């Protein structure tokens, strides 16, 4: 077996992934889990989250996430200083939109968006990109607000 995602339980696997080289063998079991600290509040909330998801219906959840994030990608694509890094095809993308803004580092983009009260993140990969994400708890107004904040970057 070969691990496909970097594990935060294994420094070797993460470093190999960042250096874009194969990890040293053997592959212990820790290489196959995402690892990290478990937030028990999230674990305790799983039954309620599953019930909500099932009540809404998986297809409606999927459609909502695709619609909101598709709206974001359409708007970002129209901005001359933005380079979209997430495919626009819904079959090749999900609820995270990665992008670059010419002249600003991903960290600067995230910081400036936060000044507009828009929460974004950077990808922990090389190269790193700024990321926005919308889920079923979001509205079109949230997407529009993020779009305005990205436009205000310059």
N, CA, C and O atoms as a GROMACS GRO file, in nm:
protein
  616
    1UNK      N    1   0.085  -0.119   0.000
    1UNK     CA    2   0.000   0.000   0.000
    1UNK      C    3   0.088   0.123   0.000
    1UNK      O    4   0.202   0.121   0.047
    2UNK      N    5   0.034   0.232  -0.055
    2UNK     CA    6   0.105   0.358  -0.062
    2UNK      C    7   0.013   0.467  -0.009
    2UNK      O    8  -0.100   0.480  -0.056
    3UNK      N    9   0.059   0.548   0.089
    3UNK     CA   10  -0.027   0.654   0.143
    3UNK      C   11  -0.056   0.760   0.036
    3UNK      O   12   0.032   0.793  -0.044
    4UNK      N   13  -0.179   0.813   0.035
    4UNK     CA   14  -0.217   0.912  -0.066
    4UNK      C   15  -0.234   1.052  -0.008
    4UNK      O   16  -0.242   1.149  -0.083
    5UNK      N   17  -0.239   1.065   0.123
    5UNK     CA   18  -0.248   1.196   0.186
    5UNK      C   19  -0.140   1.206   0.292
    5UNK      O   20  -0.104   1.104   0.352
    6UNK      N   21  -0.088   1.325   0.317
    6UNK     CA   22   0.015   1.337   0.420
    6UNK      C   23  -0.048   1.325   0.558
    6UNK      O   24  -0.154   1.382   0.584
    7UNK      N   25   0.016   1.252   0.644
    7UNK     CA   26  -0.034   1.235   0.780
    7UNK      C   27   0.041   1.330   0.872
    7UNK      O   28   0.163   1.343   0.863
    8UNK      N   29  -0.030   1.395   0.958
    8UNK     CA   30   0.034   1.480   1.057
    8UNK      C   31   0.085   1.396   1.173
    8UNK      O   32   0.146   1.449   1.266
    9UNK      N   33   0.060   1.265   1.170
    9UNK     CA   34   0.115   1.173   1.269
    9UNK      C   35   0.257   1.131   1.232
    9UNK      O   36   0.329   1.076   1.316
   10UNK      N   37   0.297   1.155   1.110
   10UNK     CA   38   0.426   1.110   1.063
   10UNK      C   39   0.502   1.227   1.000
   10UNK      O   40   0.466   1.275   0.893
   11UNK      N   41   0.606   1.271   1.069
   11UNK     CA   42   0.685   1.382   1.017
   11UNK      C   43   0.750   1.345   0.884
   11UNK      O   44   0.757   1.428   0.793
   12UNK      N   45   0.798   1.222   0.874
   12UNK     CA   46   0.864   1.178   0.750
   12UNK      C   47   0.770   1.186   0.630
   12UNK      O   48   0.810   1.233   0.524
   13UNK      N   49   0.648   1.140   0.647
   13UNK     CA   50   0.554   1.142   0.535
   13UNK      C   51   0.522   1.286   0.494
   13UNK      O   52   0.516   1.316   0.375
   14UNK      N   53   0.502   1.374   0.591
   14UNK     CA   54   0.470   1.513   0.561
   14UNK      C   55   0.588   1.582   0.492
   14UNK      O   56   0.570   1.653   0.393
   15UNK      N   57   0.708   1.561   0.543
   15UNK     CA   58   0.826   1.622   0.482
   15UNK      C   59   0.847   1.569   0.340
   15UNK      O   60   0.877   1.645   0.248
   16UNK      N   61   0.832   1.438   0.323
   16UNK     CA   62   0.848   1.380   0.189
   16UNK      C   63   0.747   1.440   0.093
   16UNK      O   64   0.779   1.470  -0.022
   17UNK      N   65   0.626   1.457   0.140
   17UNK     CA   66   0.521   1.515   0.056
   17UNK      C   67   0.555   1.660   0.020
   17UNK      O   68   0.538   1.701  -0.095
   18UNK      N   69   0.602   1.738   0.119
   18UNK     CA   70   0.638   1.878   0.092
   18UNK      C   71   0.757   1.885  -0.003
   18UNK      O   72   0.765   1.976  -0.086
   19UNK      N   73   0.850   1.791   0.008
   19UNK     CA   74   0.968   1.788  -0.079
   19UNK      C   75   0.942   1.717  -0.211
   19UNK      O   76   1.031   1.705  -0.294
   20UNK      N   77   0.820   1.669  -0.230
   20UNK     CA   78   0.779   1.601  -0.351
   20UNK      C   79   0.870   1.484  -0.386
   20UNK      O   80   0.916   1.468  -0.499
   21UNK      N   81   0.894   1.402  -0.283
   21UNK     CA   82   0.974   1.280  -0.301
   21UNK      C   83   0.900   1.164  -0.235
   21UNK      O   84   0.816   1.186  -0.148
   22UNK      N   85   0.931   1.041  -0.275
   22UNK     CA   86   0.867   0.927  -0.210
   22UNK      C   87   0.910   0.918  -0.064
   22UNK      O   88   1.025   0.948  -0.032
   23UNK      N   89   0.821   0.879   0.024
   23UNK     CA   90   0.860   0.861   0.165
   23UNK      C   91   0.950   0.739   0.181
   23UNK      O   92   0.946   0.645   0.102
   24UNK      N   93   1.032   0.745   0.287
   24UNK     CA   94   1.117   0.629   0.316
   24UNK      C   95   1.029   0.516   0.367
   24UNK      O   96   0.929   0.539   0.434
   25UNK      N   97   1.067   0.396   0.336
   25UNK     CA   98   0.993   0.278   0.382
   25UNK      C   99   1.049   0.232   0.515
   25UNK      O  100   1.160   0.272   0.549
   26UNK      N  101   0.982   0.151   0.590
   26UNK     CA  102   0.849   0.094   0.567
   26UNK      C  103   0.740   0.194   0.602
   26UNK      O  104   0.766   0.296   0.667
   27UNK      N  105   0.619   0.165   0.558
   27UNK     CA  106   0.506   0.252   0.585
   27UNK      C  107   0.432   0.204   0.710
   27UNK      O  108   0.354   0.109   0.702
   28UNK      N  109   0.456   0.267   0.824
   28UNK     CA  110   0.380   0.225   0.944
   28UNK      C  111   0.234   0.268   0.932
   28UNK      O  112   0.199   0.352   0.849
   29UNK      N  113   0.149   0.210   1.014
   29UNK     CA  114   0.005   0.236   1.007
   29UNK      C  115  -0.026   0.385   1.022
   29UNK      O  116  -0.124   0.432   0.963
   30UNK      N  117   0.053   0.460   1.097
   30UNK     CA  118   0.025   0.603   1.117
   30UNK      C  119   0.028   0.681   0.986
   30UNK      O  120  -0.033   0.788   0.976
   31UNK      N  121   0.098   0.629   0.886
   31UNK     CA  122   0.105   0.700   0.759
   31UNK      C  123  -0.030   0.703   0.687
   31UNK      O  124  -0.049   0.782   0.595
   32UNK      N  125  -0.124   0.619   0.727
   32UNK     CA  126  -0.249   0.606   0.654
   32UNK      C  127  -0.365   0.680   0.718
   32UNK      O  128  -0.478   0.669   0.671
   33UNK      N  129  -0.341   0.755   0.824
   33UNK     CA  130  -0.446   0.834   0.887
   33UNK      C  131  -0.412   0.981   0.879
   33UNK      O  132  -0.295   1.018   0.871
   34UNK      N  133  -0.514   1.064   0.881
   34UNK     CA  134  -0.489   1.208   0.872
   34UNK      C  135  -0.430   1.263   1.001
   34UNK      O  136  -0.360   1.364   0.998
   35UNK      N  137  -0.457   1.198   1.114
   35UNK     CA  138  -0.396   1.238   1.240
   35UNK      C  139  -0.447   1.371   1.292
   35UNK      O  140  -0.554   1.418   1.254
   36UNK      N  141  -0.368   1.430   1.379
   36UNK     CA  142  -0.406   1.558   1.438
   36UNK      C  143  -0.485   1.540   1.566
   36UNK      O  144  -0.520   1.428   1.602
   37UNK      N  145  -0.512   1.648   1.634
   37UNK     CA  146  -0.586   1.646   1.759
   37UNK      C  147  -0.735   1.630   1.732
   37UNK      O  148  -0.790   1.695   1.643
   38UNK      N  149  -0.798   1.544   1.806
   38UNK     CA  150  -0.941   1.521   1.789
   38UNK      C  151  -1.020   1.620   1.877
   38UNK      O  152  -1.002   1.622   1.999
   39UNK      N  153  -1.104   1.699   1.815
   39UNK     CA  154  -1.191   1.790   1.888
   39UNK      C  155  -1.316   1.710   1.927
   39UNK      O  156  -1.402   1.684   1.843
   40UNK      N  157  -1.326   1.673   2.052
   40UNK     CA  158  -1.435   1.585   2.095
   40UNK      C  159  -1.572   1.648   2.077
   40UNK      O  160  -1.670   1.576   2.056
   41UNK      N  161  -1.580   1.779   2.084
   41UNK     CA  162  -1.709   1.844   2.062
   41UNK      C  163  -1.762   1.810   1.923
   41UNK      O  164  -1.882   1.791   1.905
   42UNK      N  165  -1.671   1.803   1.826
   42UNK     CA  166  -1.711   1.768   1.691
   42UNK      C  167  -1.758   1.623   1.683
   42UNK      O  168  -1.854   1.592   1.614
   43UNK      N  169  -1.689   1.535   1.754
   43UNK     CA  170  -1.728   1.395   1.756
   43UNK      C  171  -1.867   1.381   1.819
   43UNK      O  172  -1.951   1.307   1.768
   44UNK      N  173  -1.890   1.451   1.930
   44UNK     CA  174  -2.019   1.443   1.999
   44UNK      C  175  -2.132   1.500   1.913
   44UNK      O  176  -2.247   1.460   1.928
   45UNK      N  177  -2.099   1.591   1.824
   45UNK     CA  178  -2.201   1.653   1.739
   45UNK      C  179  -2.235   1.569   1.616
   45UNK      O  180  -2.330   1.602   1.544
   46UNK      N  181  -2.161   1.464   1.592
   46UNK     CA  182  -2.183   1.383   1.470
   46UNK      C  183  -2.327   1.332   1.459
   46UNK      O  184  -2.385   1.344   1.351
   47UNK      N  185  -2.386   1.274   1.563
   47UNK     CA  186  -2.524   1.225   1.545
   47UNK      C  187  -2.621   1.334   1.500
   47UNK      O  188  -2.705   1.310   1.413
   48UNK      N  189  -2.613   1.453   1.558
   48UNK     CA  190  -2.702   1.563   1.519
   48UNK      C  191  -2.671   1.608   1.377
   48UNK      O  192  -2.762   1.638   1.300
   49UNK      N  193  -2.543   1.613   1.341
   49UNK     CA  194  -2.506   1.655   1.206
   49UNK      C  195  -2.555   1.554   1.102
   49UNK      O  196  -2.604   1.594   0.995
   50UNK      N  197  -2.543   1.426   1.132
   50UNK     CA  198  -2.590   1.323   1.039
   50UNK      C  199  -2.741   1.331   1.024
   50UNK      O  200  -2.794   1.320   0.913
   51UNK      N  201  -2.811   1.352   1.135
   51UNK     CA  202  -2.958   1.363   1.129
   51UNK      C  203  -2.999   1.484   1.045
   51UNK      O  204  -3.092   1.474   0.965
   52UNK      N  205  -2.932   1.596   1.062
   52UNK     CA  206  -2.962   1.716   0.982
   52UNK      C  207  -2.937   1.688   0.835
   52UNK      O  208  -3.021   1.718   0.750
   53UNK      N  209  -2.822   1.630   0.805
   53UNK     CA  210  -2.785   1.599   0.667
   53UNK      C  211  -2.887   1.505   0.603
   53UNK      O  212  -2.930   1.527   0.490
   54UNK      N  213  -2.926   1.400   0.676
   54UNK     CA  214  -3.024   1.305   0.622
   54UNK      C  215  -3.161   1.371   0.606
   54UNK      O  216  -3.234   1.338   0.512
   55UNK      N  217  -3.195   1.464   0.698
   55UNK     CA  218  -3.323   1.533   0.687
   55UNK      C  219  -3.330   1.623   0.564
   55UNK      O  220  -3.434   1.631   0.498
   56UNK      N  221  -3.220   1.689   0.535
   56UNK     CA  222  -3.214   1.775   0.416
   56UNK      C  223  -3.207   1.690   0.290
   56UNK      O  224  -3.269   1.720   0.189
   57UNK      N  225  -3.130   1.584   0.299
   57UNK     CA  226  -3.110   1.493   0.185
   57UNK      C  227  -2.975   1.517   0.122
   57UNK      O  228  -2.942   1.631   0.088
   58UNK      N  229  -2.895   1.412   0.107
   58UNK     CA  230  -2.759   1.427   0.053
   58UNK      C  231  -2.753   1.498  -0.082
   58UNK      O  232  -2.662   1.577  -0.106
   59UNK      N  233  -2.848   1.472  -0.170
   59UNK     CA  234  -2.844   1.536  -0.302
   59UNK      C  235  -2.867   1.686  -0.291
   59UNK      O  236  -2.802   1.764  -0.360
   60UNK      N  237  -2.959   1.727  -0.205
   60UNK     CA  238  -2.984   1.870  -0.185
   60UNK      C  239  -2.863   1.938  -0.121
   60UNK      O  240  -2.830   2.051  -0.156
   61UNK      N  241  -2.797   1.870  -0.028
   61UNK     CA  242  -2.675   1.924   0.034
   61UNK      C  243  -2.569   1.943  -0.072
   61UNK      O  244  -2.507   2.049  -0.083
   62UNK      N  245  -2.547   1.839  -0.151
   62UNK     CA  246  -2.446   1.842  -0.258
   62UNK      C  247  -2.477   1.954  -0.357
   62UNK      O  248  -2.387   2.029  -0.395
   63UNK      N  249  -2.601   1.967  -0.398
   63UNK     CA  250  -2.640   2.069  -0.495
   63UNK      C  251  -2.618   2.209  -0.438
   63UNK      O  252  -2.573   2.299  -0.509
   64UNK      N  253  -2.651   2.228  -0.311
   64UNK     CA  254  -2.634   2.360  -0.248
   64UNK      C  255  -2.487   2.398  -0.242
   64UNK      O  256  -2.450   2.512  -0.274
   65UNK      N  257  -2.402   2.305  -0.200
   65UNK     CA  258  -2.259   2.332  -0.192
   65UNK      C  259  -2.203   2.361  -0.330
   65UNK      O  260  -2.122   2.453  -0.346
   66UNK      N  261  -2.243   2.285  -0.430
   66UNK     CA  262  -2.196   2.310  -0.567
   66UNK      C  263  -2.243   2.446  -0.618
   66UNK      O  264  -2.167   2.517  -0.684
   67UNK      N  265  -2.367   2.481  -0.588
   67UNK     CA  266  -2.421   2.609  -0.637
   67UNK      C  267  -2.347   2.727  -0.575
   67UNK      O  268  -2.307   2.820  -0.646
   68UNK      N  269  -2.330   2.724  -0.445
   68UNK     CA  270  -2.264   2.837  -0.378
   68UNK      C  271  -2.119   2.851  -0.423
   68UNK      O  272  -2.074   2.960  -0.455
   69UNK      N  273  -2.047   2.740  -0.424
   69UNK     CA  274  -1.907   2.747  -0.463
   69UNK      C  275  -1.890   2.770  -0.613
   69UNK      O  276  -1.791   2.830  -0.654
   70UNK      N  277  -1.985   2.723  -0.694
   70UNK     CA  278  -1.983   2.754  -0.838
   70UNK      C  279  -2.003   2.902  -0.862
   70UNK      O  280  -1.939   2.962  -0.948
   71UNK      N  281  -2.094   2.962  -0.785
   71UNK     CA  282  -2.116   3.108  -0.795
   71UNK      C  283  -1.987   3.183  -0.762
   71UNK      O  284  -1.950   3.277  -0.832
   72UNK      N  285  -1.919   3.141  -0.656
   72UNK     CA  286  -1.792   3.203  -0.620
   72UNK      C  287  -1.690   3.190  -0.733
   72UNK      O  288  -1.627   3.288  -0.771
   73UNK      N  289  -1.675   3.070  -0.787
   73UNK     CA  290  -1.576   3.048  -0.893
   73UNK      C  291  -1.608   3.129  -1.018
   73UNK      O  292  -1.518   3.182  -1.082
   74UNK      N  293  -1.736   3.140  -1.052
   74UNK     CA  294  -1.774   3.222  -1.167
   74UNK      C  295  -1.733   3.367  -1.147
   74UNK      O  296  -1.682   3.431  -1.238
   75UNK      N  297  -1.757   3.418  -1.027
   75UNK     CA  298  -1.722   3.558  -0.997
   75UNK      C  299  -1.571   3.579  -0.996
   75UNK      O  300  -1.521   3.677  -1.050
   76UNK      N  301  -1.498   3.487  -0.933
   76UNK     CA  302  -1.353   3.501  -0.927
   76UNK      C  303  -1.290   3.493  -1.065
   76UNK      O  304  -1.194   3.565  -1.094
   77UNK      N  305  -1.342   3.408  -1.150
   77UNK     CA  306  -1.288   3.392  -1.285
   77UNK      C  307  -1.297   3.522  -1.364
   77UNK      O  308  -1.214   3.548  -1.451
   78UNK      N  309  -1.396   3.604  -1.334
   78UNK     CA  310  -1.415   3.730  -1.407
   78UNK      C  311  -1.319   3.840  -1.360
   78UNK      O  312  -1.314   3.947  -1.422
   79UNK      N  313  -1.245   3.816  -1.252
   79UNK     CA  314  -1.154   3.919  -1.200
   79UNK      C  315  -1.016   3.903  -1.262
   79UNK      O  316  -0.957   3.795  -1.255
   80UNK      N  317  -0.964   4.010  -1.324
   80UNK     CA  318  -0.838   3.997  -1.398
   80UNK      C  319  -0.717   3.962  -1.311
   80UNK      O  320  -0.623   3.900  -1.362
   81UNK      N  321  -0.716   3.998  -1.184
   81UNK     CA  322  -0.599   3.969  -1.099
   81UNK      C  323  -0.610   3.836  -1.026
   81UNK      O  324  -0.520   3.799  -0.950
   82UNK      N  325  -0.718   3.764  -1.047
   82UNK     CA  326  -0.739   3.636  -0.979
   82UNK      C  327  -0.712   3.521  -1.075
   82UNK      O  328  -0.758   3.522  -1.190
   83UNK      N  329  -0.637   3.423  -1.027
   83UNK     CA  330  -0.616   3.299  -1.101
   83UNK      C  331  -0.678   3.186  -1.020
   83UNK      O  332  -0.628   3.149  -0.914
   84UNK      N  333  -0.784   3.134  -1.072
   84UNK     CA  334  -0.855   3.025  -1.007
   84UNK      C  335  -0.772   2.898  -1.018
   84UNK      O  336  -0.723   2.866  -1.126
   85UNK      N  337  -0.755   2.827  -0.909
   85UNK     CA  338  -0.677   2.702  -0.909
   85UNK      C  339  -0.765   2.579  -0.889
   85UNK      O  340  -0.719   2.467  -0.908
   86UNK      N  341  -0.890   2.599  -0.851
   86UNK     CA  342  -0.986   2.489  -0.840
   86UNK      C  343  -1.060   2.479  -0.972
   86UNK      O  344  -1.107   2.581  -1.024
   87UNK      N  345  -1.073   2.361  -1.028
   87UNK     CA  346  -1.147   2.348  -1.154
   87UNK      C  347  -1.291   2.396  -1.139
   87UNK      O  348  -1.352   2.378  -1.033
   88UNK      N  349  -1.345   2.456  -1.242
   88UNK     CA  350  -1.484   2.503  -1.239
   88UNK      C  351  -1.582   2.389  -1.261
   88UNK      O  352  -1.699   2.399  -1.222
   89UNK      N  353  -1.538   2.282  -1.322
   89UNK     CA  354  -1.625   2.168  -1.347
   89UNK      C  355  -1.667   2.105  -1.214
   89UNK      O  356  -1.581   2.060  -1.139
   90UNK      N  357  -1.797   2.101  -1.183
   90UNK     CA  358  -1.842   2.044  -1.056
   90UNK      C  359  -1.802   1.899  -1.035
   90UNK      O  360  -1.795   1.852  -0.921
   91UNK      N  361  -1.776   1.827  -1.142
   91UNK     CA  362  -1.732   1.688  -1.129
   91UNK      C  363  -1.588   1.679  -1.079
   91UNK      O  364  -1.545   1.574  -1.032
   92UNK      N  365  -1.514   1.790  -1.088
   92UNK     CA  366  -1.374   1.790  -1.048
   92UNK      C  367  -1.347   1.878  -0.927
   92UNK      O  368  -1.231   1.899  -0.891
   93UNK      N  369  -1.450   1.929  -0.864
   93UNK     CA  370  -1.431   2.020  -0.752
   93UNK      C  371  -1.536   1.993  -0.645
   93UNK      O  372  -1.630   1.916  -0.666
   94UNK      N  373  -1.518   2.057  -0.532
   94UNK     CA  374  -1.613   2.037  -0.422
   94UNK      C  375  -1.637   2.172  -0.353
   94UNK      O  376  -1.661   2.272  -0.420
   95UNK      N  377  -1.631   2.173  -0.223
   95UNK     CA  378  -1.668   2.292  -0.148
   95UNK      C  379  -1.555   2.384  -0.111
   95UNK      O  380  -1.575   2.476  -0.032
   96UNK      N  381  -1.437   2.364  -0.165
   96UNK     CA  382  -1.324   2.455  -0.137
   96UNK      C  383  -1.278   2.514  -0.269
   96UNK      O  384  -1.262   2.443  -0.368
   97UNK      N  385  -1.258   2.646  -0.270
   97UNK     CA  386  -1.211   2.715  -0.389
   97UNK      C  387  -1.074   2.775  -0.360
   97UNK      O  388  -1.061   2.860  -0.273
   98UNK      N  389  -0.974   2.729  -0.431
   98UNK     CA  390  -0.838   2.779  -0.417
   98UNK      C  391  -0.810   2.878  -0.529
   98UNK      O  392  -0.850   2.858  -0.644
   99UNK      N  393  -0.738   2.987  -0.493
   99UNK     CA  394  -0.709   3.088  -0.594
   99UNK      C  395  -0.585   3.168  -0.556
   99UNK      O  396  -0.540   3.166  -0.441
  100UNK      N  397  -0.531   3.237  -0.655
  100UNK     CA  398  -0.420   3.331  -0.634
  100UNK      C  399  -0.468   3.470  -0.670
  100UNK      O  400  -0.554   3.487  -0.756
  101UNK      N  401  -0.413   3.569  -0.605
  101UNK     CA  402  -0.441   3.708  -0.637
  101UNK      C  403  -0.306   3.772  -0.670
  101UNK      O  404  -0.218   3.779  -0.585
  102UNK      N  405  -0.291   3.817  -0.795
  102UNK     CA  406  -0.163   3.872  -0.842
  102UNK      C  407  -0.112   3.980  -0.747
  102UNK      O  408  -0.185   4.073  -0.711
  103UNK      N  409   0.014   3.966  -0.710
  103UNK     CA  410   0.078   4.068  -0.629
  103UNK      C  411   0.062   4.049  -0.478
  103UNK      O  412   0.120   4.125  -0.401
  104UNK      N  413  -0.015   3.949  -0.436
  104UNK     CA  414  -0.033   3.924  -0.292
  104UNK      C  415  -0.005   3.778  -0.261
  104UNK      O  416  -0.044   3.689  -0.337
  105UNK      N  417   0.062   3.754  -0.150
  105UNK     CA  418   0.083   3.616  -0.106
  105UNK      C  419  -0.049   3.560  -0.055
  105UNK      O  420  -0.138   3.637  -0.019
  106UNK      N  421  -0.062   3.429  -0.050
  106UNK     CA  422  -0.185   3.372   0.006
  106UNK      C  423  -0.212   3.421   0.148
  106UNK      O  424  -0.326   3.447   0.184
  107UNK      N  425  -0.107   3.434   0.228
  107UNK     CA  426  -0.124   3.484   0.365
  107UNK      C  427  -0.174   3.626   0.367
  107UNK      O  428  -0.257   3.662   0.451
  108UNK      N  429  -0.125   3.710   0.275
  108UNK     CA  430  -0.172   3.849   0.267
  108UNK      C  431  -0.318   3.854   0.224
  108UNK      O  432  -0.395   3.935   0.275
  109UNK      N  433  -0.356   3.769   0.130
  109UNK     CA  434  -0.496   3.764   0.086
  109UNK      C  435  -0.586   3.730   0.205
  109UNK      O  436  -0.687   3.796   0.228
  110UNK      N  437  -0.549   3.625   0.280
  110UNK     CA  438  -0.629   3.582   0.395
  110UNK      C  439  -0.638   3.695   0.499
  110UNK      O  440  -0.745   3.721   0.553
  111UNK      N  441  -0.525   3.761   0.526
  111UNK     CA  442  -0.525   3.871   0.622
  111UNK      C  443  -0.612   3.988   0.579
  111UNK      O  444  -0.686   4.044   0.660
  112UNK      N  445  -0.604   4.023   0.454
  112UNK     CA  446  -0.684   4.136   0.405
  112UNK      C  447  -0.832   4.100   0.399
  112UNK      O  448  -0.917   4.185   0.426
  113UNK      N  449  -0.864   3.977   0.364
  113UNK     CA  450  -1.005   3.935   0.365
  113UNK      C  451  -1.060   3.938   0.507
  113UNK      O  452  -1.175   3.975   0.529
  114UNK      N  453  -0.977   3.900   0.604
  114UNK     CA  454  -1.021   3.902   0.744
  114UNK      C  455  -1.057   4.044   0.787
  114UNK      O  456  -1.147   4.063   0.868
  115UNK      N  457  -0.986   4.144   0.734
  115UNK     CA  458  -1.019   4.284   0.764
  115UNK      C  459  -1.160   4.318   0.717
  115UNK      O  460  -1.224   4.407   0.772
  116UNK      N  461  -1.208   4.245   0.616
  116UNK     CA  462  -1.345   4.263   0.565
  116UNK      C  463  -1.442   4.164   0.630
  116UNK      O  464  -1.556   4.149   0.586
  117UNK      N  465  -1.394   4.098   0.735
  117UNK     CA  466  -1.475   4.000   0.809
  117UNK      C  467  -1.516   3.881   0.721
  117UNK      O  468  -1.626   3.826   0.733
  118UNK      N  469  -1.424   3.843   0.632
  118UNK     CA  470  -1.442   3.724   0.548
  118UNK      C  471  -1.335   3.624   0.591
  118UNK      O  472  -1.216   3.654   0.586
  119UNK      N  473  -1.378   3.508   0.632
  119UNK     CA  474  -1.287   3.405   0.680
  119UNK      C  475  -1.238   3.320   0.563
  119UNK      O  476  -1.318   3.260   0.490
  120UNK      N  477  -1.108   3.317   0.546
  120UNK     CA  478  -1.043   3.238   0.442
  120UNK      C  479  -0.927   3.163   0.506
  120UNK      O  480  -0.897   3.184   0.624
  121UNK      N  481  -0.863   3.078   0.430
  121UNK     CA  482  -0.747   3.004   0.480
  121UNK      C  483  -0.647   2.989   0.367
  121UNK      O  484  -0.674   3.024   0.252
  122UNK      N  485  -0.530   2.938   0.402
  122UNK     CA  486  -0.431   2.903   0.300
  122UNK      C  487  -0.418   2.752   0.299
  122UNK      O  488  -0.439   2.685   0.400
  123UNK      N  489  -0.384   2.699   0.183
  123UNK     CA  490  -0.362   2.554   0.173
  123UNK      C  491  -0.224   2.522   0.230
  123UNK      O  492  -0.130   2.598   0.211
  124UNK      N  493  -0.212   2.410   0.301
  124UNK     CA  494  -0.083   2.374   0.362
  124UNK      C  495   0.008   2.299   0.265
  124UNK      O  496   0.085   2.212   0.306
  125UNK      N  497  -0.001   2.332   0.137
  125UNK     CA  498   0.073   2.261   0.034
  125UNK      C  499   0.168   2.357  -0.035
  125UNK      O  500   0.164   2.478  -0.013
  126UNK      N  501   0.254   2.300  -0.120
  126UNK     CA  502   0.339   2.381  -0.207
  126UNK      C  503   0.297   2.355  -0.350
  126UNK      O  504   0.298   2.239  -0.391
  127UNK      N  505   0.260   2.452  -0.426
  127UNK     CA  506   0.244   2.590  -0.381
  127UNK      C  507   0.117   2.607  -0.297
  127UNK      O  508   0.022   2.530  -0.309
  128UNK      N  509   0.119   2.708  -0.214
  128UNK     CA  510   0.004   2.738  -0.130
  128UNK      C  511  -0.086   2.838  -0.200
  128UNK      O  512  -0.039   2.924  -0.275
  129UNK      N  513  -0.216   2.827  -0.176
  129UNK     CA  514  -0.314   2.918  -0.235
  129UNK      C  515  -0.408   2.968  -0.126
  129UNK      O  516  -0.424   2.905  -0.022
  130UNK      N  517  -0.470   3.082  -0.152
  130UNK     CA  518  -0.578   3.129  -0.065
  130UNK      C  519  -0.699   3.041  -0.094
  130UNK      O  520  -0.717   2.994  -0.206
  131UNK      N  521  -0.783   3.020   0.009
  131UNK     CA  522  -0.900   2.932  -0.009
  131UNK      C  523  -1.023   2.994   0.056
  131UNK      O  524  -1.016   3.053   0.164
  132UNK      N  525  -1.134   2.979  -0.011
  132UNK     CA  526  -1.267   3.014   0.042
  132UNK      C  527  -1.355   2.891   0.029
  132UNK      O  528  -1.336   2.810  -0.061
  133UNK      N  529  -1.452   2.879   0.119
  133UNK     CA  530  -1.538   2.762   0.117
  133UNK      C  531  -1.676   2.798   0.170
  133UNK      O  532  -1.689   2.870   0.269
  134UNK      N  533  -1.779   2.748   0.102
  134UNK     CA  534  -1.916   2.773   0.143
  134UNK      C  535  -1.990   2.641   0.154
  134UNK      O  536  -1.975   2.553   0.069
  135UNK      N  537  -2.069   2.627   0.261
  135UNK     CA  538  -2.144   2.506   0.287
  135UNK      C  539  -2.292   2.534   0.301
  135UNK      O  540  -2.338   2.643   0.269
  136UNK      N  541  -2.366   2.436   0.349
  136UNK     CA  542  -2.511   2.449   0.354
  136UNK      C  543  -2.558   2.555   0.454
  136UNK      O  544  -2.672   2.600   0.446
  137UNK      N  545  -2.473   2.596   0.545
  137UNK     CA  546  -2.511   2.700   0.641
  137UNK      C  547  -2.493   2.840   0.582
  137UNK      O  548  -2.529   2.939   0.646
  138UNK      N  549  -2.438   2.850   0.462
  138UNK     CA  550  -2.412   2.979   0.398
  138UNK      C  551  -2.523   3.016   0.301
  138UNK      O  552  -2.604   2.932   0.261
  139UNK      N  553  -2.524   3.145   0.264
  139UNK     CA  554  -2.622   3.197   0.170
  139UNK      C  555  -2.551   3.262   0.053
  139UNK      O  556  -2.429   3.279   0.054
  140UNK      N  557  -2.629   3.299  -0.048
  140UNK     CA  558  -2.574   3.372  -0.162
  140UNK      C  559  -2.515   3.505  -0.115
  140UNK      O  560  -2.417   3.553  -0.172
  141UNK      N  561  -2.574   3.564  -0.012
  141UNK     CA  562  -2.523   3.692   0.042
  141UNK      C  563  -2.383   3.674   0.099
  141UNK      O  564  -2.300   3.765   0.089
  142UNK      N  565  -2.356   3.559   0.158
  142UNK     CA  566  -2.220   3.532   0.208
  142UNK      C  567  -2.121   3.526   0.093
  142UNK      O  568  -2.011   3.579   0.103
  143UNK      N  569  -2.160   3.460  -0.015
  143UNK     CA  570  -2.073   3.452  -0.132
  143UNK      C  571  -2.050   3.591  -0.188
  143UNK      O  572  -1.937   3.628  -0.219
  144UNK      N  573  -2.156   3.669  -0.202
  144UNK     CA  574  -2.144   3.804  -0.257
  144UNK      C  575  -2.053   3.891  -0.172
  144UNK      O  576  -1.976   3.972  -0.224
  145UNK      N  577  -2.062   3.875  -0.040
  145UNK     CA  578  -1.977   3.953   0.050
  145UNK      C  579  -1.830   3.916   0.031
  145UNK      O  580  -1.743   4.003   0.029
  146UNK      N  581  -1.802   3.786   0.016
  146UNK     CA  582  -1.665   3.742  -0.009
  146UNK      C  583  -1.614   3.795  -0.142
  146UNK      O  584  -1.499   3.837  -0.152
  147UNK      N  585  -1.699   3.793  -0.244
  147UNK     CA  586  -1.661   3.842  -0.376
  147UNK      C  587  -1.626   3.991  -0.368
  147UNK      O  588  -1.526   4.034  -0.425
  148UNK      N  589  -1.708   4.069  -0.299
  148UNK     CA  590  -1.678   4.211  -0.282
  148UNK      C  591  -1.546   4.232  -0.210
  148UNK      O  592  -1.469   4.322  -0.246
  149UNK      N  593  -1.518   4.150  -0.110
  149UNK     CA  594  -1.392   4.163  -0.037
  149UNK      C  595  -1.274   4.129  -0.125
  149UNK      O  596  -1.171   4.196  -0.117
  150UNK      N  597  -1.284   4.026  -0.209
  150UNK     CA  598  -1.175   3.993  -0.301
  150UNK      C  599  -1.155   4.108  -0.401
  150UNK      O  600  -1.041   4.145  -0.430
  151UNK      N  601  -1.264   4.163  -0.452
  151UNK     CA  602  -1.251   4.277  -0.544
  151UNK      C  603  -1.180   4.394  -0.478
  151UNK      O  604  -1.104   4.466  -0.543
  152UNK      N  605  -1.203   4.414  -0.348
  152UNK     CA  606  -1.144   4.526  -0.275
  152UNK      C  607  -0.995   4.508  -0.251
  152UNK      O  608  -0.928   4.601  -0.205
  153UNK      N  609  -0.941   4.391  -0.283
  153UNK     CA  610  -0.799   4.369  -0.265
  153UNK      C  611  -0.715   4.452  -0.361
  153UNK      O  612  -0.597   4.475  -0.338
  154UNK      N  613  -0.778   4.498  -0.468
  154UNK     CA  614  -0.703   4.582  -0.558
  154UNK      C  615  -0.728   4.562  -0.703
  154UNK      O  616  -0.669   4.630  -0.786
   0.00000   0.00000   0.00000
